[in-house]
C-alpha cells in the first residue's frame, strides 16, 4: 500500500471509543499553543470474525486518498481508532515514519476524565540510543560567540585533533559526538574562523548543533533578508562579506542545516539554544521553534539585561535539557536543565558538558576566556563580580594555560 499524498507533521493514533471532540480537547491542552491540532475519527467496517479483515479495513481507511488528514501537514493529527492489533500498530508506525511523520500510538479508556496528561514521545533526531552505554559520549559545547582560540583550546582539552586535511577525530579515545548549543557568532573577534572550524567538524561527521538567535540573524543576512547590526552582528556581517563566495555558500549551508532543537540519547536529553519547555520537545512549529531559539523575554532589568521566563520551574523532568543563551559564571543544573553558556565572550570561560548517559553525572570541562571581548558589558561586569574579580578592561591578552 502507498501512503497518502498528504502527510501530517506529527500523528497520534489513539485506541479508544471516546469521540474525536474529546481527543481534540485532550491534545490541545498540551500542544494547542505550539501546534495546530486536527482531531479525526477513523471510520471503517469492522469484521469481528477476522482480525486480518479488521486490520485490512482499518489500513484501507487510513490510506484512502489522504483526505482524512488534510490540513494536518502543518500540525498534529489525532485519530481515534478502535481495535488496533499489535501487528497493525507496528505496520502503521513503520509506514508513517518511513514517510517522515513521527507517530505515537496510545491506548486510552472510554472516560476522558480518567485520561492522563498527554505527553509527546521524543523522536530522536540522531540515533544515540546507546550513548553512555556503549562508550559513545556527547560533548555539548556552550555559546562560542566568535571566540576561535578558546574553541580550539576546548577541543584540545576534550581530545579532538585535526589532521592536515581538516578531518577531526579523537585518536585513541572513546568515540564521541560534539553538539553545539548555538550562537557560534557575534560579539567575539573571529566569527569566520569559528564557522570554518565548526564546518570542518560537521564535514568530519564529528559534530551536530542547533540554531542560536545570533546564528539565525546571520542566516537571514546571508539570505538577503533584513537583519540587525547591533551586539556585534554588524561586524560579523562585514567579516563574512569579505570572504570568498564559495566560503559564504559553505557558511549559508552550515547555518541552514542547524535545527531549533535536537533530541538525543534516545530521548533522554534535548539540546536547544534557549531551552526547551516540555510542550516544545520534539515539536516543530513556528511557536516552538521561536521558544527554542529565542526563549521568552518578560522585560529588562535596570542594567538593560533581559529578564526571562522561568520555564524550568514548571517542567516535568522526564528528560534533561542542555541549553546556552543565558550567560552564567558556571554550570549549575536545575531540575534537569544544564545551562552551559559560561560567558566566554564576556571574559569568563568556554564550557563543554561531557554526557555519558542520564544515569551518569555529566562532567563540565572549561577553558578560560582570553579576555572580555565586550569591554564592560553589564553581563561581563556581573560575571566578574561573581568570580570576585575586576572586569577586564585591559588591552593585553594573557596566554591560555596548557591543558
N, C-alpha and C positions, 0 to 999 in steps of 0.2 A: 504493500500500500504506500502511496505517496502522501506526504504531509500536505496540509492545505497551504495555499499561497500566502495567506495572512498569518503572520507569526506574532504571537504576543511576546512582549519583552520578558515577562515572567508568567508562570502558570501555577495555579494552586488547585489541585483536584481534591475535592473533599468528599469522602464517603459518608453520606448522611441522608436522612429523609427530610431534613429541615428545608424549607423553601429558600429560593435564591435571595429574596429580600433580607432574610436573617443572616445569610452568609455575607451579603454586602455590608450590612451594619457591623458585623463582627470584624471584617477585614479593614474597613475604613477607620475603625477605632485605633488600629495600629499603624496603618500606612497611608491613610487618606490625605494627610498633609504633604506627603512626599511623592505619591504615585497615584495616578488615576486608577480606580478600581472598577472593573467590569464584572458583575455577578451574572452568571448564567445557570440555567438548569438544563442538563443534557437529557433529552427525552429519546427513548428508544424502546423497541419491542423486546420485552424480557421473556425469554423462553425458560421457565423453571425446570424443564425436563433435561436441559442440556447446558452445562457450564460453557462448553465450546460455542454453542449457538449464542448464548448470552454475551460472551466476550466478543464474538464477531459482530453482534448487533451494536454493542457499545462502541467498538472500534470504528465501525462504519459511521455511527452518529458523530463521533469526534472528528472524523476526517472528511465529511461530506462538504466539499466546496469551500470551507473556511468561513462561511457567512456567520456562523455562531460566535466566532471570535473577532469579528470586525470591530475596529476601534482600539482593540487591546494591544496593538503593536506598540503603543506608547505607554502602556501601563501594566497592571496586574490583572490577569484573567482568573476569576474564581468560579469554579464549576462544581455543581452538585451532581454526583453520580452514585447510584446505588449498585451494590453487588460487584465491587471491583475484586476480582480474583488476584492472587499473588502473581500469576503469570501475566495478566493484563497490566498490573501495576508496573512490572519490570519493563514490559513492552512499551508502555506509554512514556515512562521516564527515558528510556533509551532513544525512542523515536524523537521526542521533543528536544532532548538535549543535543542530539546529533545535529538538529536543525538550528541550534543556538539559543534555545529557550530553556532557562533553568526551570525545573519542575519540582514542586513539593506535592506529595500525596499523603493526606492525613485522614484519619477516621474520627468522627465526632458522633455523639449521641443525638437523639432526636430533639432534646430540650436545649435550646440555645442558652438558657440561663445557667446551665451547668458547664458550658464550654470554657476551657482555659483561655488565658490571654494569648492571642495569636502572635507568633514569632516567625520571622523568615529564617529558613535554613540558609546558612552562609555558603555560598558557592565558591569554592577555591578558584582564584584566578590563576594559580600556579599549583601544580601537583607537588605539594610539600607535606603530604600526609605523614611521611616518615621523619620529618625534620626533628632533630633532637633525640631520635631513637635509632637512627642508623648512622650517626656521626655527622650528618649534614647540619650545618649551622646557618642561621640567618644573622647577617651583620647590618643592623639598622643604623643609618647614618643621619645625623641631625642636619639642620639648616647650614649650608656651606656659604651661601651669600658671597660668592666670588673670592673666597679665601683659598687660593690654589695651593699655596705652600703648606698650609695646615692640612688640607685634604691629603696631599701626598705623604705628609708625616703620619697621619692617622692610618692610611692604607698600609704604610710600612709597619706600624705598630701591630696591625692585625695580620701581618704575614703575607700581604699581597705583593707580588713582584711583577714588573713589566719587562718583557723581553725586547729585543731590538726591533721586532716587527709590530710593537704596540699591543701585543697579546698579554692579558693579565691572568695570573693563576696564583695558587698558594702551594708552591712545591714543598713536598714533604709534610704537609699539614692536612687535617681533615677537610673534606670538600665543604664549601660554603657558598652562600649567595649574598651579595650586597643588596641592600634595599634602601634607597634614598627617600627621605621624608619630605622632599620638596624644598623650594626656594634655593635653587642652585646659584642664582644670580642676584645682582644688585647690591649696592652699598659697599661691597668689597672691591679690591683693586683689579682683580684678574678673572672676570666672568668668562671671557673666551677660553682661557686656559682650563678653567673648571669644566666647561662644557666639552672641551676636547678630551679631557681625561675621562669624564663620565661616558662620553660617546665610545671611547675605546673599551671601557668596561662592559657596556651594553653589547658591543660587537663581539666581545670575547665570551658572551653568554655568562658573564660573571656578575651581572647586576640587573636589577629592576628598579622602579621608582614610581612615585606618584607626583602629581602636579601640585606645585605650590602657587600661591597667589602672585608672587613675583614672576614665576615661570609663565603663568598664564598671560600676564601683561606683555612679556617679551614675545610670546607666541602670537598674540594679537598684532603686535607691531610688525612682526615678520610677515604676517598675512595682509599687511596694508591697512589694518583697522586702526581706529583711534586708540591710543594708549597713553597713560600718564607719564610724566618725566620726572616726578618727584621721588624722593627716597632712593636716589642712586639709579633710577631707571633710565634717565636720560643719558648718563654716562655709559651704561651698558648698551643702550641702543646705538650710540655713536661708535662704540668699540666694535660692535657686531657689523655695522655698516662698512667699517674699514676692512673687513675680512674678504677673501676671495669669494666669488659667487658660489663655488662648489661647497665651501665650508658653511656658508649661510644656509644652503639647502640641507646640509647634514644636521645643522642645529634645528632647523624647522622640523625635519623628520623626527629627530630625537624628542622634541617637545610635544609634537603631535601624538607620539606613542605613549605619553605618560597619562594614565587614567587618574580619576579623582581619588580612587581607593584601590587597595589590593587586599584580598582575603587570602591569608597564607597559613601554612602549617595545618592543613585540613580543617580550617575554620576556627582554629584556636586563637588567632591573632589577626587584627585588621590594621593595616597601615593607611593613614590618611593625614594629610599635612596639618589641617586644623582640628583633627579629631573626628570621631565618628559616633554620634549617638546611636543607641540600639536600633531606632527606626530607620536609620540610613544604611545599616550594614548590609552589603550585598545588593543594594538597590541602586539603579541608575535612573535618575530623573533630574530635571533642572534644579529642583529644590535640594535634593540630597547631594547632588554634585556641588552646589554652592556651599552647603554646610561643611562638606569635607575639605574644600579648598580655602574658604574664607572664614568659616565659623560664623557665629552670631555676635555682633558687637552691640552692646547695650548703651554705650556712651564713651566719654573720655574723662579721665581723671584730671585733676588740676594741672598736672605737668604735661598734659596732652597725650599720655599713653592710653591705649584702648582699655576699656572695661568690658569683659567678655562674659557671655552666658556660661554658667557653671553646669554644663550638661552632665559632667562626670558624676555629680551628686545624685543624679536620677537614674543611673544606668543599672542594669541587672547584674553585671559581672559574669555573664555566661561565656564571654570571650574577652581577651585582652585587647587593648588598643595602643598602638605606638603612633605618636604624633610629634610635630615640631611646632612652629608658628609662634609660640609664646616663650620668649627668652627667659631662662631661669639660670641660677648660679650652679645648679647641679641636677641630677636625676632623682626625683622624689616620687615614687609611684603612689598613686591614689586610686583605690577601687579598680585596680587592674588597668589604669591608664598610665603609660610611660611617656612623659614629655622629654624628648631628647634634644630640644633646641637649647643648648647651653651658651648661646650668645657669642659665638666665635667672632663675628664681625664687630661686636661691641667690646672686644678686648678680654673675653673670659676664656672659652675653650671650645673645641670641636669634639663632639662625643659620638661614639658608636655604642649601640646596645647589642651585645652578643646573645642571641637567643638559641637555646638548645632544646626547647620544648617547654610547654606550660608548666610541667611538673618540676622544672629545674629553675632556680632563681637566675634571671638574666644577669650578665656582667657588663658594667659600664666601663668603657675604655675611652680615655680622653687624651688630647694633646693641647697644650696651652696656646692661646692666640698670640700671634706676634705682637699685636697692639690693637688699640681701639681704632678702627678704620672710620668711625663716625665722628670723632673729635668732639666728645662731650654730649652726645645724645642722652636724653633723660634715662633711657634704658641702660646705657653704659654707666651712668652715674649710680643707678640703683644696683647694678651687678657689682660694681667696685665696692660699694658700701657693704653689700652682703659678704664680700670677700674680706672686708676690713682693710681695703687698700685705697689709695687715692686714684681717681680716674686718670687714665693715660692721656696726657696732652703733649707728650714729647715727640720729636721727630726721629730720635734714634730708635732703631729696631733691634731688639735683642734676638740672639740666635735661639732656635729651638734646641732644647736638651736632647741628647741622644736617647733613642727609645730604650 
